[in-house]
């Protein structure tokens, strides 16, 4: 039976070596190319390669696709592909009633069940799945070997294509044209012809397997989205979008882009993506540690480049002293913090929003800077661009908060024309200051200091981490001067609020409940808002992308509602921050510290109670 539906959730799950991330990415990209909205969630263990078949080694990739209103990867899967018993056990709570569960029967032997800590020889009955899901047993291992019998590949090499057989079967299940998937494979494996041929063969055979056997399960048809504006679209991850946003900003500002960074999960992909773009003048340096990375970037900022450094939570801690130097020297700098589970090494491959207060306050002395947050994989492009614009125009460091969910997840993205992007007007020094320039001279109205790059003829000056005199730029230990400079630097940052958009709300125009979030929770809170309004509970959402300073209408918006409920992936940091910024604001708080995205159902249940 074929079911037409507006949206569906698919989860691929297996060992780290089973290629679930590649399989899920190909299926997601294929769906995007065919006109569906998508939202993905790669979920993999921190271990490079946990023992095969164990619960700790399960890697997953979830995607929700549909014709409209796709805000999240979904909570429970309509289709689960489980490559072994461990994958089935780990995901028993992630599937809906009557879902389709495709399993590789060749991987459900006695030893496989033992590794996954099953106590009986029937995992489906033991997990209570036999009566509530449609189990589709497929001998994926045997069928893959048979498919590649004449390929000349040995057994081990042949079985690497098992995931492609599964992908072909899922493409049949969703009536997907596999020609586009073949095109993706050709691009990925063009330098490995034998592997390319094997993957295409298995993909095609998997598709025909489902087609020819006419398996007695539901298949799905999902219409193209009718809500997307005209344009060219692609599927993009948050880290890649961040890198491209920085490249676009450098081009628009007429600056060379310089990245000084140290590899750290989950931010490394930004550095890797930028390192590939020497063709557009990007310069990247992999430093020996986090401190060196930001100091290299500060040096590039002194020289007049668009200077960037990227990291995650532990690296943000290490960079804090140098970040204070950039505040004192009033230099443009973009620091990208891709948050992960902490503290310390914590959960490197899992997501949290626990660096918020560190980003806003985590430096010695009075060190105000701008903090903004991306809220979807695709708008990482826009907020990376915005971080660069604010830094260059206001002579301030800017921290851009992302997180693991955004960094590794993908969503549909409409490619912009660079001519349509906002103008970026970097600060420069007036020519009339030639010969008498110092680092304290500034526009008295905006409080933004004039900028001359190091080495600019006729504009020699001294700039440093020591406090400087407000008039001469020389070192000063005068108490009144220090107080004045603190006030000047703070006012300059606060005035950025006049250059950012006002806070807008989503959902019901007249509502008693306001959900509040920041950054990556946007999709889940939109989904919760939609569901609450469907149930007759008038609800609105205020999602913050600008954290410090807050949009100038923040107090007016938040005090408009009877109930204000802040939802975040930490222990209440944003709620604490808002209480400190807005006097007399009563806030309810929903927090999660499971290192997973918010659960829409739990938010809805809380509000309805």
VEXLUMMI-294505 format. One line per 5 residues: number of its first residue (from 1); for each residue x, z, y of C-alpha. Coordinates in nm, 4 decimals. Each point is the difference from the previous one (the first is absolute). Layout:
N
NUM = X:Z:Y; ... $
//
This chain:
609
1 = 0.0000:0.0000:0.0000; 0.1274:-0.0889:0.3473; -0.0669:0.2407:0.2865; 0.0068:-0.0999:0.3674; 0.1237:0.2923:0.2066 $
6 = 0.1177:0.0720:0.3545; 0.3013:0.2052:-0.1098; 0.1854:0.1130:-0.3079; 0.2959:0.2270:-0.0781; 0.2687:-0.1037:-0.2492 $
11 = 0.2847:0.2209:-0.1232; 0.3039:-0.1178:-0.1957; 0.1879:0.2795:-0.1773; 0.2918:0.0288:-0.2415; 0.3659:0.0924:-0.0281 $
16 = 0.2327:-0.0552:0.2948; 0.1500:-0.2900:-0.1946; -0.3351:-0.1681:-0.0695; -0.0085:-0.1833:0.3330; -0.3201:0.1570:0.1290 $
21 = 0.1081:-0.0223:0.3652; 0.0701:-0.3727:-0.0331; -0.3229:-0.0596:-0.1899; -0.2084:0.1878:0.2547; 0.1733:-0.1697:0.2932 $
26 = -0.0589:-0.3475:-0.1453; -0.3674:0.0713:-0.0662; -0.0418:0.1460:0.3516; 0.1746:-0.2931:0.1672; -0.2084:-0.2436:-0.2025 $
31 = -0.3199:0.1758:0.1100; 0.1118:-0.0092:0.3640; 0.0793:-0.3717:-0.0218; -0.3477:-0.0596:-0.1416; -0.1583:0.1671:0.3038 $
36 = -0.0641:0.3576:-0.1109; 0.0776:0.3072:0.2030; 0.2413:0.2266:-0.1885; 0.1498:0.3472:0.0153; 0.2664:0.1093:-0.2479 $
41 = 0.1646:0.3200:-0.1177; 0.3213:-0.0213:-0.2053; 0.0506:0.3331:-0.1773; 0.3251:0.0447:-0.1880; 0.2170:0.2873:-0.1231 $
46 = 0.3085:0.1227:0.1821; 0.2202:-0.0464:-0.3078; 0.1829:-0.3325:-0.0168; -0.0965:-0.0324:-0.3667; -0.1754:0.2947:-0.1670 $
51 = -0.0028:0.0089:-0.3841; -0.2090:-0.2922:-0.1253; -0.3571:0.0844:-0.0913; -0.0030:0.3460:0.1620; -0.2523:0.1333:0.2481 $
56 = 0.2700:0.0461:0.2646; 0.0958:-0.3660:-0.0153; -0.3415:-0.1522:0.0760; -0.0003:-0.2509:0.2862; -0.3205:-0.1298:0.1547 $
61 = -0.1263:-0.2539:0.2500; -0.3575:0.0163:0.1309; -0.1768:-0.2579:0.2122; -0.3503:-0.0183:0.1432; -0.1151:-0.3502:0.0877 $
66 = -0.3241:-0.1174:0.1484; -0.1867:-0.2170:0.2433; -0.0274:0.2581:0.2814; 0.0684:0.3556:0.1071; 0.3084:0.0619:-0.2144 $
71 = 0.1647:0.3045:0.1605; 0.1700:0.1673:-0.3003; 0.1371:-0.0822:-0.3466; -0.3047:0.1802:-0.1400; -0.0218:0.3252:-0.1918 $
76 = -0.1009:-0.0947:-0.3552; 0.0720:-0.3264:-0.1749; -0.2585:-0.2467:-0.1292; 0.2726:-0.1611:-0.2097; 0.3022:0.1789:-0.1491 $
81 = 0.2849:-0.1746:-0.1784; 0.1816:0.2661:-0.2076; 0.3193:-0.1231:-0.1611; 0.0502:0.3164:-0.2099; -0.1689:0.3344:-0.0894 $
86 = 0.1805:0.1864:0.2792; -0.1489:-0.2380:0.2572; -0.3458:0.0550:-0.1494; 0.0364:0.3784:0.0062; 0.1354:0.0196:0.3552 $
91 = -0.2868:-0.2162:0.1279; -0.2905:0.1530:-0.1920; -0.1350:0.1484:0.3239; 0.0581:-0.3171:0.2018; -0.2637:-0.2214:-0.1655 $
96 = -0.3736:-0.0355:0.0519; -0.2762:0.0225:-0.2565; -0.0404:-0.3377:-0.1785; 0.3366:-0.1204:0.1295; 0.1942:-0.2643:-0.1913 $
101 = 0.3143:0.1457:-0.1633; 0.2451:-0.2556:-0.1403; 0.2584:0.1558:-0.2333; 0.2987:-0.1391:-0.1847; -0.0842:0.1016:-0.3578 $
106 = 0.3574:-0.0723:-0.1100; 0.1172:0.2922:0.2149; -0.2411:0.2564:-0.1476; 0.1947:0.0915:-0.3151; 0.0613:0.3530:-0.1281 $
111 = 0.3287:0.0406:0.1912; -0.1593:-0.1331:0.3200; -0.2824:0.2529:-0.0281; 0.2476:0.2808:-0.0648; 0.2038:-0.0873:0.3115 $
116 = -0.3192:0.0141:0.2053; -0.0813:0.3428:-0.1488; -0.3175:-0.1021:-0.1812; -0.1097:0.2352:-0.2769; -0.2063:-0.2501:-0.2007 $
121 = 0.0325:-0.3623:-0.1069; -0.2991:-0.1066:0.2141; 0.0913:0.0364:0.3692; -0.3307:-0.1470:0.1211; -0.2089:0.2660:-0.1743 $
126 = 0.2464:0.2732:0.0934; -0.0281:-0.0922:0.3698; -0.3784:-0.0403:-0.0200; 0.0181:-0.3698:0.0893; -0.1458:-0.1660:-0.3069 $
131 = -0.3625:0.0346:0.1164; 0.0409:-0.0520:0.3742; 0.2320:-0.3005:0.0463; 0.0273:-0.3538:-0.1378; 0.3206:0.0062:-0.2035 $
136 = 0.1610:-0.3433:-0.0417; 0.2728:0.0156:-0.2665; 0.2512:-0.2806:0.0395; 0.3222:-0.0345:-0.2025; 0.2027:-0.0823:0.3128 $
141 = 0.3389:0.0467:-0.1643; -0.0812:-0.2197:-0.3009; -0.1674:-0.2655:0.2123; 0.2960:-0.0125:0.2405; 0.2449:-0.0449:-0.2873 $
146 = -0.2186:-0.2759:-0.1422; -0.0291:-0.1669:0.3399; 0.3787:-0.0125:0.0366; 0.0865:-0.0657:-0.3651; 0.1621:-0.3352:0.0806 $
151 = 0.1542:0.1024:0.3348; 0.3399:0.0947:-0.1387; -0.0254:0.3488:0.1556; 0.0813:0.3048:-0.2094; -0.2649:0.2662:-0.0613 $
156 = 0.1094:0.2259:0.2856; 0.0096:-0.2804:0.2545; -0.3325:-0.1417:-0.1194; -0.1806:0.3338:0.0347; 0.0902:0.0161:0.3692 $
161 = -0.2741:-0.2592:0.0462; -0.2679:0.2209:-0.1586; -0.1262:0.0949:0.3443; -0.0595:-0.3689:0.0770; -0.2216:-0.0367:-0.3059 $
166 = -0.2000:0.2989:0.1274; -0.0150:-0.1552:0.3489; -0.1324:-0.3262:-0.1437; -0.2728:0.1931:-0.1801; -0.0971:0.1841:0.3210 $
171 = -0.0048:-0.3306:0.1915; -0.2514:-0.1303:-0.2551; -0.1999:0.3209:0.0376; -0.0325:-0.0654:0.3746; -0.0352:-0.3787:-0.0182 $
176 = 0.3309:-0.0449:0.1838; 0.1732:-0.3372:0.0159; 0.3446:0.0670:-0.1486; 0.1628:-0.2956:0.1777; 0.0618:0.2200:0.3035 $
181 = 0.1519:0.2699:-0.2220; 0.2306:-0.2620:-0.1522; 0.1100:-0.0946:0.3522; 0.0934:0.3653:0.0697; 0.1995:0.0131:-0.3236 $
186 = 0.1830:-0.3202:0.0890; 0.1142:0.1554:0.3285; 0.1053:0.3284:-0.1586; 0.1851:-0.1359:-0.3050; 0.1257:-0.3357:0.1280 $
191 = 0.3613:0.1002:-0.0754; -0.0885:0.1067:-0.3567; -0.1625:-0.3049:-0.1600; -0.0232:0.1457:-0.3521; -0.1767:0.3120:0.1256 $
196 = -0.2261:-0.2085:0.2239; -0.1055:-0.2221:-0.2908; -0.0689:0.3036:-0.2204; -0.2093:0.1743:0.2654; -0.2076:-0.3099:0.0733 $
201 = -0.0577:-0.0550:-0.3732; -0.1202:0.3583:-0.0526; -0.2144:-0.0038:0.3147; -0.1707:-0.3198:-0.1139; -0.0446:0.1202:-0.3591 $
206 = -0.1456:0.3305:0.1185; -0.2538:-0.1850:0.2111; -0.0978:-0.2299:-0.2870; -0.0163:0.2940:-0.2409; -0.2840:0.1535:0.1994 $
211 = -0.1619:-0.3391:0.0593; 0.0080:-0.1177:-0.3610; -0.0945:0.3248:-0.1710; -0.2852:0.0613:0.2456; 0.0620:0.3740:-0.0208 $
216 = -0.3221:0.1988:0.0091; 0.0702:0.1746:0.3307; -0.1078:-0.0295:0.3596; 0.1746:-0.2553:0.2149; -0.0129:0.0092:0.3786 $
221 = -0.0594:-0.2373:0.2894; 0.0924:0.1154:0.3498; -0.0857:-0.2199:0.2965; 0.2436:-0.0785:0.2789; -0.0120:0.2164:0.3074 $
226 = -0.2270:-0.1362:0.2732; 0.1110:0.2556:0.2608; 0.3599:-0.1084:0.0506; 0.0864:-0.1760:0.3291; 0.1392:-0.3513:-0.0345 $
231 = 0.3749:-0.0112:-0.0535; 0.2819:0.0043:-0.2537; 0.0059:0.3032:-0.2288; 0.2427:0.1537:-0.2432; 0.0343:0.3199:-0.1977 $
236 = 0.2636:0.2273:0.1528; 0.1490:0.3420:-0.0745; 0.0435:0.2631:0.2681; 0.3797:-0.0042:-0.0104; 0.0177:-0.3774:0.0300 $
241 = -0.2547:0.0015:0.2834; 0.2076:0.2654:0.1796; 0.3126:-0.2130:-0.0245; -0.1804:-0.3097:0.1277; -0.1535:0.1957:0.2892 $
246 = 0.3479:0.1029:0.1123; 0.1256:-0.3590:-0.0237; -0.2938:-0.1222:0.2103; 0.0623:0.2715:0.2610; 0.3672:-0.0914:0.0316 $
251 = -0.0927:-0.3650:0.0454; -0.2632:0.0817:0.2628; 0.2338:0.2356:0.1872; 0.2978:-0.2353:-0.0087; 0.2096:0.2610:-0.1813 $
256 = 0.2155:-0.0007:-0.3096; -0.1490:0.2187:-0.2721; 0.2448:0.2556:-0.1423; -0.0800:0.2293:-0.2935; 0.2340:0.2842:-0.0940 $
261 = -0.1297:0.1754:-0.3110; 0.0745:0.1703:-0.3277; -0.1956:-0.0847:-0.3183; -0.2771:0.2477:-0.0814; -0.3229:-0.0332:-0.1996 $
266 = -0.2503:-0.1234:0.1125; 0.1476:-0.1471:0.3222; 0.2799:-0.2117:-0.1489; -0.2077:-0.3190:-0.0202; -0.0055:-0.0181:0.3817 $
271 = 0.3785:-0.0212:0.0099; 0.0064:-0.2483:-0.2883; -0.2556:-0.2250:0.1691; 0.1852:0.0040:0.3325; 0.3335:-0.0655:-0.1737 $
276 = -0.1460:-0.3322:-0.1184; -0.0722:-0.1136:0.3562; 0.3413:-0.0881:0.1369; -0.1529:-0.3413:0.0714; -0.1915:0.1498:0.2942 $
281 = 0.2888:0.2115:0.1262; -0.0802:0.3319:-0.1670; 0.3014:0.2274:-0.0493; -0.0172:0.2729:-0.2655; 0.2613:0.2591:-0.0923 $
286 = -0.0346:0.2200:-0.3085; 0.1654:0.3230:0.1150; 0.1671:0.2619:-0.2168; -0.2672:0.2614:0.0764; -0.3122:0.0685:0.2062 $
291 = 0.1881:0.1400:0.2995; 0.2267:-0.3044:0.0181; -0.3029:-0.2282:-0.0203; -0.1684:0.1380:0.3103; 0.3288:0.0314:0.1893 $
296 = 0.0715:-0.3682:-0.0655; -0.3459:-0.0813:0.1358; 0.0602:0.2137:0.3098; 0.3230:-0.1905:0.0609; -0.1938:-0.3269:-0.0239 $
301 = -0.2549:0.1385:0.2478; 0.2773:0.0828:0.2481; 0.1072:-0.3640:-0.0358; -0.3482:-0.1309:0.0799; -0.1358:-0.0930:-0.3468 $
306 = -0.3407:0.0837:-0.1412; 0.1364:0.2887:-0.2077; -0.1752:0.1237:-0.3143; 0.0687:0.2480:-0.2780; -0.2199:0.0597:-0.3056 $
311 = -0.0317:0.2992:-0.2307; -0.2304:0.2413:-0.1814; -0.0585:0.3741:0.0444; 0.3414:0.1388:-0.1066; 0.1730:-0.2618:0.2157 $
316 = -0.2186:0.0862:0.3000; 0.1330:0.3557:-0.0263; 0.3594:-0.1262:-0.0046; -0.0573:-0.2340:0.2941; -0.1502:0.2671:0.2267 $
321 = 0.3200:0.0858:0.1916; 0.0780:-0.3632:0.0792; -0.3652:-0.0534:0.0901; 0.0414:0.2752:0.2589; 0.2959:-0.1949:0.1428 $
326 = -0.2255:-0.3059:0.0416; -0.2559:0.2190:0.1806; 0.2637:0.1485:0.2324; 0.1625:-0.3377:0.0681; -0.3470:-0.1585:0.0412 $
331 = 0.0743:-0.2920:-0.2285; -0.2501:-0.2332:-0.1671; 0.0089:0.0557:-0.3767; -0.2503:-0.0562:-0.2821; 0.0148:0.2422:-0.2925 $
336 = -0.2217:-0.0929:-0.2956; -0.0908:0.2921:-0.2252; -0.1585:-0.1110:-0.3282; -0.1334:0.3369:-0.1132; 0.0118:0.1173:-0.3609 $
341 = -0.0750:0.3152:-0.1990; 0.2269:0.2883:0.0939; 0.1705:0.2267:0.0823; 0.3592:-0.0866:-0.0919; 0.0159:-0.2799:-0.2579 $
346 = -0.3585:0.0863:-0.0890; -0.2017:-0.2929:-0.1337; 0.1892:-0.3096:0.1180; -0.2550:-0.2552:-0.1266; -0.3170:0.1844:0.1059 $
351 = -0.1783:0.0111:0.3346; -0.0573:0.2778:0.2558; -0.0448:0.0454:0.3751; 0.2117:0.3136:0.0211; 0.2544:-0.1118:0.2628 $
356 = -0.2450:0.0030:0.2904; 0.1055:0.3226:0.1710; 0.3665:-0.0762:-0.0675; -0.0457:-0.3352:0.1765; -0.1710:0.1558:0.3018 $
361 = 0.2041:0.3192:0.0375; 0.2940:-0.0092:-0.2423; 0.2974:-0.0003:0.2384; 0.1906:0.2677:0.1881; -0.0812:0.0503:0.3651 $
366 = -0.2875:-0.1656:0.1831; 0.0214:-0.3472:-0.1545; -0.3203:-0.1921:0.0616; -0.0292:-0.3497:-0.1431; -0.2775:-0.2385:-0.1004 $
371 = -0.1527:0.0273:-0.3481; -0.2345:-0.2670:-0.1387; -0.1320:-0.0725:-0.3498; -0.0969:-0.3154:-0.1892; -0.3240:0.0169:-0.1971 $
376 = -0.0016:-0.2991:-0.2398; 0.2658:-0.2114:-0.1715; -0.0861:-0.2955:0.2223; -0.0080:0.1866:0.3328; 0.3498:0.1330:-0.0675 $
381 = 0.0922:-0.3290:0.1695; -0.1959:0.0860:0.3148; 0.1238:0.3571:0.0269; 0.3639:-0.0917:-0.0656; -0.0386:-0.2526:0.2820 $
386 = -0.1694:0.2653:0.2149; 0.2732:0.2564:-0.0721; 0.2622:-0.2492:0.1224; -0.2056:-0.0853:0.3107; -0.0461:0.3638:0.0990 $
391 = 0.3668:0.0836:-0.0613; 0.1364:-0.2926:0.2027; -0.2437:0.0285:0.2882; 0.0133:0.3800:0.0355; 0.3631:0.0772:-0.0895 $
396 = -0.0912:0.2479:-0.2696; 0.0439:0.0438:-0.3740; -0.3154:-0.0736:-0.2000; -0.0725:0.1307:-0.3503; -0.2229:-0.2282:-0.2057 $
401 = -0.1639:0.1858:-0.2888; -0.0770:-0.1919:-0.3165; -0.0154:0.1372:-0.3554; 0.0385:-0.0994:-0.3636; -0.3627:-0.1115:-0.0302 $
406 = 0.0407:-0.2457:0.2876; 0.3577:-0.1005:-0.0829; -0.0668:-0.1140:-0.3571; -0.3670:-0.0921:0.0348; -0.1192:-0.3422:0.1069 $
411 = -0.2952:-0.1334:0.1929; -0.1185:-0.3325:0.1340; 0.1749:-0.0937:0.3245; -0.0815:-0.2712:0.2504; 0.3215:-0.1584:0.1241 $
416 = 0.0182:0.0304:0.3810; 0.1388:-0.2533:0.2431; 0.2917:0.1541:0.1874; -0.1439:-0.1410:0.3230; -0.3075:0.2208:-0.0521 $
421 = 0.1996:0.3220:-0.0322; 0.0164:0.2377:0.3003; 0.2812:-0.0533:0.2462; 0.3025:0.2280:-0.0222; 0.1829:0.0645:0.3257 $
426 = 0.3183:0.2007:-0.0688; 0.1342:0.2190:0.2774; 0.2923:-0.1380:0.2023; 0.2014:0.1070:0.3006; -0.0716:-0.1493:0.3442 $
431 = 0.2832:-0.2146:0.1307; 0.0136:0.2012:0.3233; 0.1385:0.2974:-0.1965; 0.3180:-0.1915:-0.0882; 0.3002:0.2176:0.0755 $
436 = -0.1999:0.3212:0.0448; -0.1961:0.0282:-0.3263; -0.0219:0.3206:-0.2035; -0.2035:0.0999:-0.3076; -0.2389:0.2254:0.1982 $
441 = -0.1355:-0.2689:0.2314; -0.3625:-0.0729:-0.0803; -0.3288:-0.1376:0.1238; -0.1439:0.2993:0.1860; -0.3599:-0.0926:-0.0822 $
446 = 0.0318:-0.0613:-0.3754; 0.2979:0.2359:-0.0432; 0.1597:-0.2646:-0.2258; 0.3744:-0.0301:0.0554; 0.1639:-0.3313:0.0775 $
451 = 0.2043:-0.1419:-0.2859; 0.3380:-0.1729:0.0096; 0.1554:-0.0775:-0.3394; 0.3487:0.1313:-0.0629; 0.2605:-0.2401:0.1355 $
456 = -0.2237:-0.1684:0.2580; 0.2334:-0.1018:0.2807; -0.0535:0.1938:0.3213; -0.2176:0.2653:-0.1702; 0.2551:0.2328:-0.1547 $
461 = -0.1540:0.3411:-0.0660; 0.0170:0.3076:-0.2206; -0.2806:0.1041:-0.2362; 0.0256:0.2802:-0.2528; -0.1620:0.2888:-0.1845 $
466 = 0.0870:0.2525:0.2691; -0.2562:0.0637:0.2714; 0.0551:-0.2207:0.3038; -0.0683:0.0437:0.3668; -0.3327:-0.1493:0.1077 $
471 = 0.1632:-0.1807:0.2936; 0.3583:-0.0821:-0.0936; -0.0142:-0.0295:-0.3802; 0.3031:0.2282:-0.0308; 0.0143:0.2972:-0.2371 $
476 = -0.2038:0.2891:0.1368; -0.0542:0.3601:-0.1140; -0.2179:0.0888:0.2988; -0.3130:0.1885:-0.1246; -0.2393:-0.1565:0.2498 $
481 = 0.1334:-0.3479:-0.0740; -0.0450:0.0591:-0.3743; -0.3627:0.1062:0.0511; -0.0585:-0.3081:0.2147; 0.1475:-0.2370:-0.2587 $
486 = -0.2073:0.1559:-0.2785; -0.3121:-0.0574:0.2097; 0.1002:-0.3588:0.0815; 0.0602:-0.0932:-0.3640; -0.3285:0.1619:-0.1058 $
491 = -0.2009:-0.1690:0.2746; 0.1450:-0.3390:-0.0881; -0.1199:0.0362:-0.3599; -0.3408:0.1425:0.0948; -0.0618:-0.2974:0.2276 $
496 = 0.0177:-0.2315:-0.3011; -0.3617:0.1115:-0.0553; -0.0933:-0.2211:0.2967; 0.1315:-0.3057:-0.1850; -0.1637:0.0434:-0.3407 $
501 = -0.3601:-0.0740:-0.1054; -0.2773:0.2548:0.0334; -0.1186:0.1695:-0.3183; -0.2907:-0.1857:-0.1609; -0.2341:0.1107:-0.2768 $
506 = -0.1247:-0.1761:-0.3114; -0.3385:0.0471:-0.1669; -0.3237:0.1381:0.1414; -0.0421:-0.0186:0.3759; -0.2020:0.3231:0.0017 $
511 = 0.1508:0.2419:-0.2495; 0.0273:0.3740:-0.0503; 0.3094:-0.0219:-0.2219; 0.3330:-0.1445:0.1100; 0.2639:-0.0594:-0.2639 $
516 = 0.3511:0.0037:0.1460; 0.3191:-0.1316:-0.1535; 0.3329:-0.1532:0.0883; 0.2100:-0.2731:-0.1512; -0.0535:-0.1126:-0.3577 $
521 = -0.3256:0.1862:-0.0682; -0.1938:-0.2584:0.2035; -0.1300:-0.2078:-0.2919; -0.1211:0.2987:-0.1982; -0.1662:0.1571:0.3034 $
526 = -0.1721:-0.3272:0.0873; -0.1304:-0.0205:-0.3560; -0.1204:0.3617:0.0209; -0.1663:-0.0676:0.3368; -0.1799:-0.3048:-0.1392 $
531 = -0.1193:0.1929:-0.3051; -0.1252:0.2964:0.2046; -0.1960:-0.2301:0.2306; -0.1488:-0.1769:-0.3033; -0.1184:0.3414:-0.1179 $
536 = -0.1633:0.0740:0.3352; 0.2650:0.2414:0.1310; 0.0850:-0.1426:0.3429; 0.3784:0.0013:0.0139; 0.2713:-0.1476:0.2198 $
541 = 0.3772:-0.0264:-0.0393; 0.2825:0.0450:0.2508; 0.3233:-0.1289:-0.1504; 0.3163:0.0696:0.1982; 0.2903:-0.2437:0.0181 $
546 = 0.1450:0.1532:0.3174; 0.1041:0.3590:-0.0713; 0.2213:0.1006:0.2922; -0.1171:-0.0453:0.2603; -0.3630:-0.0055:-0.1107 $
551 = -0.2360:-0.2597:0.1500; -0.1179:0.1325:0.3354; -0.3689:0.0190:-0.1061; 0.0714:0.2048:-0.3147; -0.1554:0.3267:0.1201 $
556 = -0.3135:-0.1733:0.1271; -0.0527:-0.1796:-0.3321; 0.0640:0.2983:-0.2284; -0.2214:0.2387:0.1985; -0.2904:-0.2435:-0.0214 $
561 = -0.0785:0.0976:-0.3619; -0.1451:0.3138:-0.1546; 0.2303:-0.0127:-0.3036; 0.3596:-0.1256:0.0156; 0.1619:-0.0292:-0.3445 $
566 = 0.3721:-0.0872:-0.0162; 0.1088:-0.1558:-0.3307; 0.3711:-0.0324:-0.0808; 0.2619:-0.0088:-0.2756; 0.1709:0.3264:0.0942 $
571 = -0.0924:0.3640:0.0530; -0.1782:-0.0541:0.3315; 0.2766:-0.1176:0.2348; -0.2106:-0.2408:0.2056; -0.2807:0.2553:0.0318 $
576 = 0.2565:0.2561:0.1227; 0.1420:-0.2505:0.2471; -0.3423:-0.0930:0.1406; -0.0927:0.3662:0.0461; 0.3190:0.0456:0.2011 $
581 = -0.0709:-0.3045:0.2175; -0.3732:0.0575:0.0669; -0.1182:0.3463:0.0998; -0.3198:0.1286:-0.1584; -0.0244:-0.2714:-0.2664 $
586 = -0.1615:0.1175:-0.3248; 0.1332:-0.1919:-0.2992; -0.0803:-0.0019:-0.3689; 0.2812:-0.1113:-0.2259; 0.0198:-0.1990:-0.3241 $
591 = 0.3516:-0.0095:-0.1388; 0.1627:-0.1431:-0.3109; 0.3459:0.0733:-0.1370; -0.0226:-0.1905:-0.3299; 0.2297:-0.2774:0.1283 $
596 = -0.2808:-0.2509:-0.0557; -0.2325:-0.1719:0.2505; -0.3144:0.1820:0.1123; -0.3010:-0.0121:-0.2332; -0.3005:-0.1491:0.1778 $
601 = -0.2443:0.1748:-0.2353; 0.1402:0.3446:0.0853; -0.0307:-0.0618:0.3744; -0.3598:-0.1181:-0.0404; -0.0851:0.3018:-0.2151 $
606 = 0.1519:0.2420:0.2528; -0.1932:-0.1472:0.2949; -0.3308:-0.0090:-0.1878; 0.0352:0.3656:-0.0952 $
//
